[in-house]
Each structure stands twice: as C-alpha cells, then as structure tokens.
Amino acid sequence: MKTIFIDPNDAVLLLIDHQSGLFQTVKDLDVPTLRRNVKALTKLAQIADIPVITTASVPEGPNGPLIPEVSNMLNATYVPRNGEINAWDNPNFVKAVEETGRKTLIMAGTWTNVCMAFPTLSALAEGYAVYDILDASGTISNMSTDITMARMVQAGAVPVDTVSVVAEVQRTWNRSDAEEFASLYAELVPNYGLLIESYGTAYGEGQKNK
C-alpha cells in the first residue's frame, strides 16, 4: 500500500497570497494564530530543506503585499502573477513547481476557498499529492472553510494542520536538529513551551544535586 505520510524529500511548500490586505478579511480563525502558523511553516522548510514557492495576488492593490515572514524568506522562489486568481493558471508558477522535480505539495493560502482551493484542484488533476494546511490558511467565514474542505477532500486533497505537518516531517526525535523542532512546537503551542522550560529547569537542578 502506498504511504499517505508526507515525504519531505518529495515535498514542496506552496505559500499562496498570504497578504496583509487579505489577512484583514479572515474570519474563520484569529489572525495572530494564522500568522504564527505561517511563520512556523517557513521555519520548518528551512530546517528540513523543503523548497518553498510563494506568490501574491495583485500585491500593488488592496490585497496588499505578502507578510514579511513570507516575503523575507531566504531561498524561497517568488513567482509574480499577471492577474490570475488561480496561481496554477500562471505558467511560471507551474514551471517553478515542476522544476523542483517533486510531486507532493504542502499548500496554504488566503483565501482558503479561492487562493488555496483553485490550485489544489488544478494540481490534483495533474497527478500531484496535495496536503492543505487549514490553520495556515484563512477565509471569510467558517461555512466557507467547511464547504471548501468538503470539496477538496472529495477531489483527493488531504486536510492537515501545522503541528501535524511539523511532526510528520520530523518523524523522530533521534535527529541532530531535534532542538529546532522542539522550538517550533513551543512557538506553535505556548503551553508546550512551558513544559519544555519546566522540564529543563527540573533537569538542571537534578544534575546539580548529583
């Protein structure tokens, strides 16, 4: 049976239209959480050496520029568009994906029902595996999210959240960069960060008393 887990060596992270103007219209989750999750994905890509492709929809207009966490990414490929609503309708965007040689797309975008949904459907039709990150995407209502994800799942997309993607890419704590992953979890789940801090303090005190 074919594995349904993300293979980081076959994955590309697509961050679509995470723009300051569009963020102001997001109603299905709070914007600080959305922004934190997007930032975590940019860090995950750097840790795991996953290629990143970004794009923006009419950034000179009311949709606004990409948020700095995305626009300032090192080694990310930015693809400008010529007004296409569906990023997959831009030949240069598709070319950038194809040039990675990878067939697993980890995708997030605002709006979920448009900027993430349309390229998801297009990529699935071309044989890509697509993992849609719900809590790193945002849209205008909870209802919009629900019906969009029903459509995506019926088409073959896999809905995921940011924490699950981080863990799926990590796979094991027995790796040299485990502390970087721990820091990511602490950012994503602040209470988990407190657990790490309390453990570190207790462990340190225990070592002193040996």
Secondary structure, 3 states (H helix, E strand, C coil): CCCCCCCHHHEEEEEECCEHHHHCCCCCCCHHHHHHHHHHHHHHHHHHCCCEEEECCCCCCCCCCECHHHHCCCCCEEECCCCCCCHHHCHHHHHHHHHHCCCEEEEEEECHHHHHHHHHHHHHHCCCEEEEEHHHCECCCHHHHHHHHHHHHHHCCEEECHHHHHHHHHCCCCCCCHHHHHHHHHHHCHHHHHHHHHHHHHHHHHHHCC
